[in-house]
Every structure is written in C-alpha cells, then in structure tokens.
C-alpha cells in the first residue's frame, strides 16, 4: 500500500500538512506535473478543500493523504452529447481527489456545493488508467471487474499531473483490491457501501431517489425527469419545449383530420399528407426529448441522490 510519503518528485521533498483536519501532501497537491508550485493551483485546491472538508474528513482513512485535486465529470453518452450540446458539459460536475490509496469522486451541484454523493475506488481496483485529450483531458479508467469509465473536461495541466500520479500509484498498489473491484458508492450518512440498483442504505435506511419514480416523472410531467434529479432550470426549459411540441402536434393532427384549417406553412403544400407529416415530426421530437430526459435522470440516479 502506498504510504502518505510515497516519493513523487526528485526536486521536491515530501511536505505533509493538515488543513481542516485533512492530511495533505503540499509538494504534490499544489504543484504541476513538473513539480513546480503554482499559486493559482494552491488557491483552487484550498477552496475545494474548504468546501468539501465535511465529507472528506469522514471519508479519508488514517494515514490517507490528499495528493491532488481536479475538476472533472463522467463523460455522458453520445445521445446526451449530441442532443444536449453544451448542456452536456454540466450534467455531472464533480471533484476528483487523488490520495495515496484511492480515487475519490464527490459530485457537485451546479453552484459548486456538494450534492451528498460520494464514490471511491482503491488504486488496486484499477486495472488501467490513461489520460488523453488535446484542449481538455480525458481520464480513461478500466477496473478489475471489467467495467470502464471516462472522466472528461479535465484541465490540460491537471491531466498531465493525473497521469504522473497514476504511473506511480497503480504499480505500487497491485494486489490491494476491494470487494467491489471497481468504483463504489457510499452512503453520505453512515459511509456504508451501497448496492447498485438498491436505493436504500442497508445500514441506516437512508432513502435515495429511484429509477421507477424518475421514469414516471419523465413520462407524466413535462420536464419532470430533470426536476426530479435536481436540474430545475433544465426542467423549465424542457417543459416549455415538450408542451409546445405536444400542442403543435395535436394541432397539426387535427388539421390532417380536417377539424381545423391552419395557415399554410411556407414551402409546404397544404393537404392531409403534409399536415400528418408535420404532426409526426413534432411527435417524434417530443418522444426523443422525453427519452433523453429518462436517460439523464437514470444516469444521475444510479450515482445515488439522497431523497431528502
């Protein structure tokens, strides 16, 4: 098991300190990939430590030191990236905290506050870790259970530092695996390991939002999937989109049946077929938007969101 004093740089002596009760490697947490300390990096890291001191104090084990802190998020699927565009950059903001023992993942709200989600993986559970990317870094992780994750939108300088740490920590942690053999979620109330698909803590009975309720919200309430998972502004925007698409589809369906007489559409010849086609396109757009909301809500909920 890598100790808190594992050597990282030949030009830096190990400097251990504490901040708000959190053991910290200053020679690593505040330095770039070349081992040079940067004031801006220190400022960002200290701000994160102050914001997340409560969950970190509880999560960190004895002699477990923070080596580096970086912003990143789990890369969403292609439907979210292509259909939501820039919105997909804000689906799952998180802080990645690299310690001498684990990779910690603490999810954030859009305002930067902790959303009471906590995940971690021991370095021995990581089979492979590589960082790629040009403008932004992508952290590709393959776990020993066979599952994979990609964290994206990592600052370029942070990506280089993460790769350096992976190259040191992974070989030093071989054989030190956990039961999960992957990234695992933990209860924010009692720190018990949570079971995927079971949305109640087996130890303290804390309840989490669940996929069934998310599905019902997404199907029955315009924008409901976003509202349920905490994306309030997106819920308002998609509610307006869904209601507009629904009413418009109904209108053009009635026009195809001859119940209403619409104004001619520019470039579209009037007639039953044209009106039916417009109604079908609008209904398809509505169905796709609801399907996307279900995907977004499902992925958020599988990371465990407390229901209170």
MIZAMI-22110 format. One record per atom (N, C-alpha, C): residue in one letter; x, y, z. Coordinates in steps of 0.2 Angstrom, whole numbers, padded with zeros to 4 digits, always signed. Layout:
<rs>
AXYZ
...
</rs>
This chain:
<rs>
X+0004-0006+0000
X+0000+0000+0000
X+0004+0006+0000
X+0003+0011-0005
X+0007+0017-0005
X+0006+0021+0002
X+0011+0023+0005
X+0011+0027+0011
X+0010+0034+0009
X+0008+0038+0014
X+0007+0046+0013
X+0013+0049+0011
X+0019+0046+0012
X+0026+0049+0010
X+0029+0046+0004
X+0025+0043-0001
X+0027+0040-0007
X+0031+0045-0011
X+0037+0043-0013
X+0041+0048-0017
X+0037+0050-0024
X+0037+0056-0026
X+0034+0058-0032
X+0039+0062-0036
X+0043+0066-0033
X+0047+0071-0037
X+0054+0071-0034
X+0059+0071-0039
X+0066+0071-0036
X+0068+0078-0034
X+0064+0083-0037
X+0066+0090-0035
X+0061+0093-0029
X+0057+0089-0026
X+0053+0091-0021
X+0054+0086-0015
X+0055+0089-0009
X+0054+0085-0003
X+0047+0084-0001
X+0046+0078+0002
X+0039+0077+0005
X+0037+0082+0010
X+0031+0085+0009
X+0029+0090+0014
X+0022+0089+0016
X+0021+0086+0022
X+0014+0084+0024
X+0012+0089+0029
X+0005+0091+0028
X+0002+0096+0032
X-0005+0094+0033
X-0009+0098+0037
X-0016+0096+0038
X-0019+0103+0037
X-0025+0102+0034
X-0030+0108+0033
X-0037+0106+0035
X-0040+0109+0040
X-0046+0107+0042
X-0047+0100+0044
X-0042+0097+0046
X-0042+0090+0049
X-0040+0085+0043
X-0038+0088+0037
X-0037+0084+0031
X-0029+0083+0030
X-0027+0077+0030
X-0020+0076+0028
X-0018+0078+0021
X-0013+0082+0020
X-0012+0085+0013
X-0004+0084+0012
X-0003+0082+0005
X+0004+0082+0003
X+0005+0089-0001
X+0008+0094+0002
X+0008+0101-0001
X+0013+0100-0007
X+0018+0096-0007
X+0023+0095-0013
X+0020+0092-0019
X+0014+0089-0018
X+0010+0087-0024
X+0004+0090-0025
X+0000+0092-0020
X-0007+0095-0021
X-0006+0102-0024
X-0001+0105-0023
X+0000+0112-0025
X+0005+0113-0031
X+0007+0107-0034
X+0012+0108-0039
X+0010+0105-0046
X+0013+0107-0051
X+0011+0105-0058
X+0014+0098-0059
X+0014+0096-0066
X+0017+0090-0067
X+0024+0090-0067
X+0027+0096-0067
X+0035+0096-0066
X+0037+0097-0059
X+0032+0097-0055
X+0034+0098-0048
X+0035+0105-0045
X+0033+0110-0049
X+0033+0117-0048
X+0027+0119-0045
X+0028+0122-0039
X+0022+0125-0036
X+0019+0131-0039
X+0012+0131-0040
X+0008+0137-0043
X+0003+0140-0038
X+0004+0146-0038
X-0001+0150-0033
X-0008+0149-0035
X-0010+0149-0042
X-0017+0148-0044
X-0019+0141-0042
X-0015+0136-0043
X-0017+0129-0041
X-0018+0129-0033
X-0014+0132-0029
X-0015+0131-0022
X-0021+0135-0020
X-0023+0140-0023
X-0029+0144-0022
X-0035+0140-0023
X-0035+0137-0029
X-0041+0132-0031
X-0041+0126-0027
X-0036+0123-0025
X-0036+0117-0021
X-0038+0119-0014
X-0036+0124-0011
X-0038+0126-0005
X-0046+0128-0004
X-0048+0131-0010
X-0055+0132-0010
X-0059+0126-0010
X-0057+0121-0014
X-0061+0115-0014
X-0060+0111-0007
X-0055+0111-0004
X-0054+0108+0002
X-0058+0111+0008
X-0059+0118+0007
X-0063+0121+0012
X-0071+0119+0011
X-0073+0119+0004
X-0079+0117+0003
X-0081+0110+0004
X-0077+0106+0004
X-0078+0098+0004
X-0075+0096+0011
X-0073+0100+0015
X-0070+0097+0021
X-0074+0092+0025
X-0081+0093+0026
X-0085+0089+0030
X-0085+0082+0027
X-0087+0081+0020
X-0086+0074+0018
X-0079+0071+0018
X-0074+0075+0016
X-0068+0072+0016
X-0065+0070+0023
X-0066+0074+0028
X-0064+0072+0035
X-0067+0065+0036
X-0073+0064+0034
X-0077+0057+0036
X-0074+0052+0031
X-0073+0053+0025
X-0071+0048+0020
X-0064+0046+0021
X-0059+0050+0022
X-0052+0048+0022
X-0050+0044+0028
X-0046+0039+0027
X-0044+0034+0031
X-0038+0037+0035
X-0036+0034+0041
X-0030+0036+0044
X-0024+0035+0040
X-0019+0040+0039
X-0013+0040+0035
X-0015+0040+0028
X-0021+0042+0026
X-0023+0043+0019
X-0022+0051+0018
X-0018+0053+0013
X-0016+0060+0012
X-0019+0062+0005
X-0021+0068+0004
X-0023+0071-0002
X-0017+0072-0006
X-0017+0070-0012
X-0011+0071-0017
X-0012+0076-0022
X-0019+0076-0024
X-0020+0081-0030
X-0028+0081-0030
X-0030+0087-0033
X-0037+0089-0033
X-0039+0091-0040
X-0044+0089-0044
X-0045+0091-0051
X-0053+0091-0052
X-0055+0096-0056
X-0062+0096-0058
X-0063+0091-0064
X-0068+0087-0064
X-0070+0083-0070
X-0077+0080-0069
X-0079+0076-0074
X-0085+0073-0074
X-0086+0067-0078
X-0090+0063-0076
X-0091+0057-0080
X-0094+0059-0087
X-0090+0056-0092
X-0092+0058-0099
X-0099+0055-0101
X-0104+0059-0103
X-0111+0056-0104
X-0110+0053-0111
X-0116+0049-0112
X-0116+0045-0118
X-0117+0050-0125
X-0116+0047-0130
X-0117+0051-0137
X-0124+0054-0137
X-0129+0051-0136
X-0136+0055-0136
X-0136+0061-0132
X-0133+0061-0126
X-0133+0067-0122
X-0129+0072-0125
X-0123+0070-0127
X-0118+0075-0130
X-0121+0078-0136
X-0124+0074-0141
X-0126+0077-0147
X-0133+0080-0147
X-0137+0078-0142
X-0144+0081-0142
X-0144+0087-0137
X-0140+0087-0132
X-0140+0092-0127
X-0135+0098-0129
X-0130+0096-0133
X-0124+0101-0134
X-0121+0103-0128
X-0120+0109-0127
X-0116+0112-0122
X-0119+0110-0115
X-0125+0109-0115
X-0128+0107-0108
X-0125+0101-0106
X-0123+0096-0110
X-0120+0090-0108
X-0114+0091-0104
X-0111+0097-0104
X-0104+0099-0100
X-0106+0100-0093
X-0112+0100-0091
X-0114+0102-0084
X-0119+0097-0081
X-0119+0091-0084
X-0123+0085-0082
X-0121+0082-0075
X-0114+0082-0074
X-0112+0078-0068
X-0106+0081-0066
X-0106+0088-0064
X-0100+0091-0061
X-0097+0087-0055
X-0091+0087-0055
X-0088+0083-0049
X-0081+0085-0047
X-0078+0083-0042
X-0071+0084-0040
X-0068+0077-0039
X-0062+0077-0042
X-0059+0070-0042
X-0053+0072-0037
X-0052+0068-0032
X-0047+0068-0027
X-0043+0062-0027
X-0036+0063-0029
X-0032+0058-0029
X-0028+0057-0022
X-0028+0052-0019
X-0025+0051-0012
X-0020+0045-0014
X-0016+0044-0009
X-0011+0038-0009
X-0014+0032-0009
X-0020+0031-0008
X-0024+0025-0008
X-0030+0024-0013
X-0033+0030-0014
X-0039+0029-0018
X-0040+0035-0023
X-0045+0034-0027
X-0048+0039-0031
X-0054+0041-0029
X-0055+0047-0026
X-0062+0049-0023
X-0066+0053-0028
X-0072+0052-0029
X-0077+0056-0033
X-0082+0059-0029
X-0082+0066-0028
X-0088+0069-0025
X-0091+0073-0030
X-0098+0072-0031
X-0102+0075-0036
X-0104+0082-0033
X-0105+0087-0037
X-0107+0094-0035
X-0113+0096-0038
X-0116+0101-0035
X-0122+0104-0038
X-0119+0110-0043
X-0123+0113-0047
X-0121+0117-0052
X-0118+0124-0048
X-0120+0125-0042
X-0117+0130-0038
X-0110+0129-0035
X-0108+0123-0036
X-0101+0121-0033
X-0102+0117-0026
X-0108+0117-0023
X-0109+0114-0017
X-0109+0106-0018
X-0107+0102-0013
X-0108+0095-0013
X-0115+0093-0013
X-0116+0088-0017
X-0123+0086-0018
X-0125+0079-0014
X-0120+0078-0009
X-0121+0072-0005
X-0120+0065-0008
X-0116+0065-0014
X-0115+0059-0017
X-0107+0058-0016
X-0105+0052-0014
X-0098+0050-0013
X-0097+0043-0016
X-0091+0043-0020
X-0089+0037-0023
X-0082+0036-0022
X-0079+0030-0022
X-0072+0029-0022
X-0070+0023-0025
X-0063+0022-0027
X-0061+0016-0030
X-0053+0016-0027
X-0052+0010-0024
X-0045+0009-0022
X-0040+0008-0029
X-0034+0011-0028
X-0030+0010-0034
X-0028+0003-0036
X-0029-0002-0031
X-0028-0009-0033
X-0034-0011-0037
X-0040-0008-0037
X-0045-0010-0041
X-0045-0007-0048
X-0040-0003-0049
X-0039+0000-0056
X-0034-0004-0060
X-0037-0007-0065
X-0033-0011-0070
X-0028-0007-0074
X-0031-0002-0077
X-0028+0003-0081
X-0030+0010-0081
X-0026+0015-0081
X-0028+0022-0081
X-0024+0026-0086
X-0027+0029-0091
X-0023+0033-0095
X-0027+0040-0096
X-0023+0045-0098
X-0026+0052-0099
X-0024+0053-0106
X-0029+0056-0110
X-0029+0058-0117
X-0032+0065-0118
X-0032+0067-0124
X-0035+0074-0125
X-0030+0079-0127
X-0033+0084-0130
X-0029+0090-0133
X-0031+0096-0129
X-0036+0099-0130
X-0038+0105-0126
X-0040+0103-0119
X-0044+0098-0118
X-0046+0096-0112
X-0044+0088-0111
X-0042+0086-0105
X-0040+0079-0104
X-0046+0075-0103
X-0045+0068-0105
X-0050+0063-0103
X-0046+0058-0099
X-0049+0056-0094
X-0046+0050-0090
X-0050+0044-0091
X-0046+0039-0094
X-0049+0033-0096
X-0047+0028-0090
X-0052+0025-0087
X-0051+0020-0082
X-0054+0013-0083
X-0051+0008-0083
X-0053+0001-0083
X-0052-0002-0076
X-0058-0005-0074
X-0057-0008-0067
X-0056-0015-0068
X-0054-0018-0062
X-0053-0026-0062
X-0059-0030-0063
X-0065-0027-0062
X-0071-0031-0063
X-0073-0031-0071
X-0070-0027-0075
X-0071-0026-0082
X-0075-0020-0084
X-0078-0016-0079
X-0081-0010-0081
X-0076-0005-0083
X-0079+0000-0086
X-0074+0006-0088
X-0078+0013-0087
X-0074+0018-0086
X-0077+0025-0085
X-0072+0029-0089
X-0075+0035-0091
X-0071+0040-0094
X-0073+0047-0090
X-0068+0050-0088
X-0069+0057-0085
X-0067+0062-0090
X-0071+0067-0091
X-0069+0072-0096
X-0069+0079-0094
X-0067+0084-0098
X-0067+0091-0096
X-0062+0092-0090
X-0056+0089-0090
X-0051+0090-0086
X-0046+0095-0088
X-0044+0100-0084
X-0039+0104-0087
X-0033+0101-0090
X-0030+0104-0095
X-0025+0101-0098
X-0019+0100-0093
X-0017+0105-0089
X-0012+0104-0084
X-0013+0099-0079
X-0020+0099-0077
X-0022+0093-0072
X-0021+0086-0075
X-0023+0086-0081
X-0022+0079-0085
X-0015+0076-0084
X-0010+0081-0086
X-0003+0079-0085
X-0001+0076-0078
X-0004+0080-0073
X-0002+0078-0067
X-0005+0072-0065
X-0012+0071-0067
X-0015+0064-0065
X-0011+0059-0068
X-0009+0059-0074
X-0005+0054-0077
X+0001+0052-0074
X+0004+0057-0071
X+0011+0056-0067
X+0009+0052-0061
X+0004+0054-0058
X+0002+0051-0051
X+0000+0043-0053
X-0004+0042-0058
X-0006+0036-0060
X+0000+0031-0061
X+0005+0034-0065
X+0011+0030-0066
X+0014+0028-0060
X+0014+0032-0054
X+0017+0030-0048
X+0012+0025-0044
X+0006+0027-0043
X+0002+0024-0038
X-0001+0017-0041
X-0002+0016-0047
X-0005+0010-0049
X+0000+0004-0048
X+0006+0005-0050
X+0011-0001-0049
X+0012-0002-0042
X+0012+0003-0038
X+0013+0002-0030
X+0007-0001-0027
X+0001-0001-0030
X-0005-0004-0027
X-0007-0010-0029
X-0004-0014-0034
X-0006-0020-0036
X-0007-0025-0031
X-0013-0029-0031
X-0014-0034-0026
X-0019-0031-0021
X-0019-0025-0020
X-0023-0022-0014
X-0030-0020-0017
X-0034-0025-0018
X-0041-0024-0021
X-0046-0024-0015
X-0052-0021-0017
X-0058-0021-0013
X-0063-0026-0015
X-0068-0027-0012
X-0073-0032-0014
X-0076-0030-0021
X-0077-0023-0021
X-0081-0021-0027
X-0077-0022-0034
X-0070-0021-0033
X-0065-0021-0039
X-0067-0016-0044
X-0070-0011-0042
X-0072-0005-0046
X-0074+0001-0042
X-0076+0006-0045
X-0078+0012-0041
X-0085+0010-0038
X-0085+0012-0031
X-0091+0010-0027
X-0094+0017-0024
X-0101+0017-0023
X-0104+0022-0020
X-0105+0021-0013
X-0105+0026-0009
X-0106+0025-0001
X-0111+0030+0001
X-0114+0028+0007
X-0120+0032+0010
X-0117+0038+0013
X-0120+0044+0012
X-0117+0050+0015
X-0118+0051+0022
X-0123+0047+0025
X-0125+0047+0032
X-0120+0042+0036
X-0119+0036+0034
X-0116+0031+0038
X-0110+0028+0035
X-0108+0030+0028
X-0102+0028+0024
X-0103+0020+0023
X-0109+0017+0023
X-0109+0010+0021
X-0109+0010+0014
X-0106+0004+0011
X-0106+0003+0004
X-0113+0002+0001
X-0115+0005-0004
X-0122+0005-0007
X-0122+0000-0013
X-0127-0004-0013
X-0128-0009-0018
X-0131-0006-0025
X-0128-0007-0030
X-0131-0004-0037
X-0138-0006-0038
X-0143-0002-0039
X-0150-0003-0040
X-0154-0004-0034
X-0151-0003-0028
X-0155-0004-0022
X-0154+0003-0019
X-0160+0007-0019
X-0160+0014-0017
X-0162+0015-0010
X-0159+0012-0006
X-0160+0012+0002
X-0154+0010+0005
X-0151+0013+0010
X-0145+0011+0013
X-0147+0005+0018
X-0143+0000+0017
X-0145-0006+0021
X-0143-0005+0029
X-0139+0000+0030
X-0137+0001+0037
X-0141+0006+0041
X-0142+0012+0038
X-0145+0017+0041
X-0152+0019+0038
X-0154+0015+0033
X-0160+0016+0029
X-0162+0023+0026
X-0156+0026+0025
X-0157+0032+0021
X-0160+0031+0014
X-0165+0034+0012
X-0168+0033+0005
X-0165+0037+0000
X-0164+0035-0006
X-0162+0038-0012
X-0167+0038-0017
X-0166+0043-0022
X-0171+0044-0027
X-0170+0038-0031
X-0176+0035-0035
X-0175+0029-0038
X-0178+0029-0045
X-0176+0024-0049
X-0177+0025-0056
X-0184+0024-0058
X-0188+0020-0054
X-0195+0020-0056
X-0199+0027-0055
X-0198+0030-0050
X-0201+0037-0049
X-0198+0042-0054
X-0192+0041-0056
X-0189+0046-0061
X-0193+0044-0068
X-0194+0038-0070
X-0197+0036-0076
X-0204+0039-0076
X-0208+0038-0070
X-0215+0041-0070
X-0215+0049-0071
X-0210+0052-0068
X-0210+0059-0068
X-0208+0061-0075
X-0203+0058-0079
X-0202+0060-0085
X-0207+0058-0090
X-0211+0053-0089
X-0217+0052-0094
X-0223+0056-0093
X-0224+0058-0086
X-0231+0061-0085
X-0230+0068-0084
X-0224+0071-0082
X-0224+0078-0081
X-0219+0081-0086
X-0221+0086-0089
X-0216+0090-0094
X-0210+0092-0090
X-0204+0090-0092
X-0198+0092-0089
X-0197+0088-0082
X-0201+0083-0081
X-0201+0080-0074
X-0195+0076-0073
X-0192+0073-0078
X-0186+0069-0076
X-0180+0074-0074
X-0180+0080-0077
X-0175+0085-0075
X-0176+0088-0068
X-0183+0089-0066
X-0185+0092-0060
X-0183+0087-0054
X-0185+0080-0056
X-0184+0075-0051
X-0176+0074-0049
X-0172+0075-0053
X-0165+0074-0052
X-0161+0081-0050
X-0165+0086-0050
X-0161+0092-0047
X-0159+0097-0053
X-0161+0096-0059
X-0159+0101-0064
X-0165+0105-0065
X-0167+0110-0061
X-0173+0114-0061
X-0173+0118-0067
X-0168+0122-0069
X-0168+0126-0075
X-0169+0122-0081
X-0166+0117-0082
X-0167+0112-0087
X-0174+0110-0088
X-0177+0108-0082
X-0184+0106-0081
X-0189+0111-0084
X-0187+0117-0083
X-0192+0123-0085
X-0191+0123-0093
X-0185+0123-0095
X-0184+0124-0102
X-0187+0118-0106
X-0186+0112-0104
X-0188+0106-0107
X-0196+0105-0107
X-0199+0108-0101
X-0206+0108-0100
X-0209+0112-0106
X-0206+0118-0107
X-0209+0123-0112
X-0208+0119-0119
X-0202+0116-0120
X-0201+0113-0127
X-0207+0107-0127
X-0207+0103-0122
X-0212+0097-0123
X-0219+0100-0124
X-0221+0105-0120
X-0228+0107-0120
X-0229+0110-0127
X-0225+0114-0130
X-0225+0117-0136
X-0226+0111-0142
X-0221+0106-0141
X-0221+0101-0146
X-0228+0097-0146
X-0230+0096-0140
X-0237+0092-0139
X-0242+0096-0142
X-0243+0102-0140
X-0249+0106-0143
X-0249+0107-0150
X-0243+0108-0153
X-0242+0109-0160
X-0243+0102-0164
X-0241+0097-0161
X-0243+0090-0164
X-0250+0089-0164
X-0253+0090-0159
X-0261+0089-0159
X-0264+0094-0164
X-0262+0100-0164
X-0265+0105-0169
X-0264+0102-0176
X-0258+0100-0178
X-0257+0098-0185
X-0261+0091-0186
X-0261+0087-0181
X-0265+0081-0182
X-0273+0082-0183
X-0275+0087-0180
X-0282+0089-0181
X-0283+0092-0188
X-0278+0096-0190
X-0278+0099-0197
X-0278+0093-0202
X-0274+0088-0201
X-0274+0082-0205
X-0281+0079-0206
X-0285+0079-0200
X-0291+0076-0200
X-0297+0081-0202
X-0295+0087-0204
X-0300+0092-0207
X-0304+0095-0201
X-0301+0095-0195
X-0305+0098-0189
X-0304+0105-0189
X-0297+0107-0191
X-0296+0114-0191
X-0293+0116-0197
X-0293+0123-0199
X-0290+0125-0205
X-0284+0129-0204
X-0278+0127-0204
X-0272+0131-0202
X-0270+0136-0208
X-0266+0140-0206
X-0262+0145-0211
X-0257+0140-0215
X-0256+0141-0221
X-0252+0137-0225
X-0245+0138-0222
X-0241+0133-0222
X-0234+0133-0220
X-0229+0135-0226
X-0225+0140-0225
X-0220+0142-0230
X-0216+0136-0233
X-0217+0135-0240
X-0214+0129-0243
X-0217+0123-0242
X-0223+0122-0239
X-0226+0116-0238
X-0233+0116-0241
X-0234+0112-0246
X-0241+0112-0249
X-0246+0110-0244
X-0252+0113-0244
X-0257+0111-0239
X-0260+0104-0241
X-0262+0101-0236
X-0265+0094-0238
X-0265+0089-0232
X-0268+0084-0232
X-0268+0079-0227
X-0261+0076-0226
X-0258+0074-0231
X-0252+0071-0230
X-0247+0076-0227
X-0246+0082-0229
X-0241+0087-0227
X-0243+0088-0219
X-0249+0089-0218
X-0251+0090-0211
X-0249+0084-0206
X-0250+0078-0209
X-0249+0072-0205
X-0241+0072-0204
X-0237+0074-0209
X-0230+0073-0209
X-0228+0078-0203
X-0230+0084-0203
X-0228+0089-0198
X-0230+0087-0191
X-0236+0084-0190
X-0238+0081-0184
X-0233+0075-0182
X-0231+0071-0186
X-0227+0066-0185
X-0220+0068-0183
X-0217+0073-0186
X-0211+0076-0185
X-0211+0078-0177
X-0216+0082-0176
X-0217+0085-0169
X-0217+0080-0164
X-0221+0075-0165
X-0222+0069-0160
X-0216+0066-0159
X-0212+0065-0165
X-0206+0061-0164
X-0201+0065-0160
X-0201+0072-0161
X-0196+0076-0157
X-0198+0076-0150
X-0205+0076-0148
X-0207+0076-0141
X-0205+0069-0138
X-0205+0063-0142
X-0204+0057-0139
X-0196+0057-0138
X-0192+0059-0142
X-0185+0059-0142
X-0183+0064-0135
X-0186+0069-0134
X-0184+0073-0129
X-0186+0070-0122
X-0192+0066-0122
X-0194+0063-0116
X-0189+0057-0115
X-0187+0053-0120
X-0182+0048-0120
X-0175+0050-0117
X-0173+0056-0119
X-0167+0059-0117
X-0167+0061-0110
X-0173+0064-0108
X-0174+0065-0100
X-0174+0059-0096
X-0176+0053-0099
X-0176+0047-0095
X-0169+0045-0094
X-0165+0045-0099
X-0158+0044-0099
X-0154+0048-0094
X-0155+0054-0094
X-0152+0059-0090
X-0153+0057-0083
X-0160+0056-0081
X-0162+0055-0075
X-0159+0048-0072
X-0160+0043-0076
X-0157+0037-0074
X-0150+0037-0073
X-0146+0040-0077
X-0139+0040-0076
X-0137+0044-0069
X-0141+0049-0068
X-0140+0053-0062
X-0141+0049-0056
X-0147+0046-0056
X-0150+0042-0050
X-0145+0036-0049
X-0142+0033-0054
X-0138+0027-0052
X-0131+0029-0049
X-0130+0035-0048
X-0125+0038-0044
X-0127+0039-0037
X-0134+0038-0035
X-0137+0039-0028
X-0137+0046-0026
X-0143+0048-0027
X-0145+0055-0024
X-0150+0054-0018
X-0148+0057-0013
X-0152+0056-0007
X-0159+0059-0008
X-0164+0056-0005
X-0171+0058-0007
X-0173+0064-0002
X-0169+0066+0002
X-0171+0072+0007
X-0165+0076+0008
</rs>
